[in-house]
Amino acid sequence: MILKFMTFAAVSLLVTALIALGLIVSDRPKEFVQVDEAAGLNFESTLARGISTAPDQSGVTMGDGWNMPVR
């Protein structure tokens, strides 16, 4: 009975390890593209505004009645 359990555990670990290895190998990292070429987010204009020009906080009432401040 112990041999049967150890065989089952070994096979389970082997199958799990093979699936994990297959996922790791198949998901190669993508090549890095320059920020100018990528159509991503650009935060330069937001950072240039500075913190002093941030909008005022307004409250949103949560389900428990608490008024959470948000911008």
C-alpha positions as CSV (number, residue, x, y, z in Angstrom):
1,M,0.0,0.0,0.0
2,I,2.8,2.4,0.8
3,L,4.5,1.6,-2.5
4,K,1.3,2.3,-4.3
5,F,1.0,5.7,-2.6
6,M,4.6,6.6,-3.3
7,T,4.2,5.6,-7.0
8,F,1.0,7.8,-7.2
9,A,2.8,10.7,-5.6
10,A,5.8,10.4,-7.9
11,V,3.7,10.2,-11.0
12,S,1.6,13.2,-9.8
13,L,4.7,15.3,-9.1
14,L,6.3,14.3,-12.5
15,V,3.2,15.3,-14.4
16,T,2.9,18.6,-12.6
17,A,6.6,19.4,-13.2
18,L,6.3,18.5,-16.9
19,I,3.2,20.8,-17.3
20,A,5.0,23.6,-15.5
21,L,8.2,23.2,-17.6
22,G,6.1,23.1,-20.8
23,L,4.4,26.4,-19.8
24,I,7.7,28.0,-19.0
25,V,9.4,27.0,-22.2
26,S,6.4,27.9,-24.4
27,D,6.1,31.4,-22.9
28,R,9.3,33.0,-24.0
29,P,9.8,36.7,-23.1
30,K,8.9,39.1,-25.8
31,E,11.6,41.4,-27.3
32,F,11.8,44.8,-25.7
33,V,10.7,47.6,-28.1
34,Q,11.7,51.2,-27.6
35,V,9.1,53.4,-25.9
36,D,8.9,55.6,-28.9
37,E,7.9,52.7,-31.1
38,A,5.4,51.1,-28.7
39,A,1.8,52.2,-28.6
40,G,1.8,52.3,-24.8
41,L,1.0,54.7,-22.1
42,N,2.8,58.0,-21.9
43,F,3.1,59.6,-18.5
44,E,5.4,62.4,-19.4
45,S,2.6,65.0,-19.7
46,T,1.1,63.9,-16.4
47,L,4.4,64.1,-14.6
48,A,5.1,67.6,-16.1
49,R,2.0,69.0,-14.6
50,G,3.3,68.3,-11.1
51,I,1.4,67.4,-7.9
52,S,0.2,70.9,-7.1
53,T,-2.3,70.8,-10.1
54,A,-4.0,67.6,-9.0
55,P,-7.8,67.7,-9.0
56,D,-9.7,68.2,-5.8
57,Q,-10.9,65.1,-3.9
58,S,-14.5,64.2,-4.0
59,G,-16.3,61.6,-1.9
60,V,-17.8,58.3,-3.1
61,T,-20.1,56.6,-0.6
62,M,-19.2,53.0,-0.1
63,G,-21.7,50.2,0.7
64,D,-21.1,50.4,4.4
65,G,-21.7,54.2,4.4
66,W,-18.1,55.3,4.5
67,N,-17.3,58.3,2.3
68,M,-14.1,57.4,0.4
69,P,-12.1,60.3,-1.0
70,V,-11.1,59.9,-4.7
71,R,-9.7,62.1,-7.4
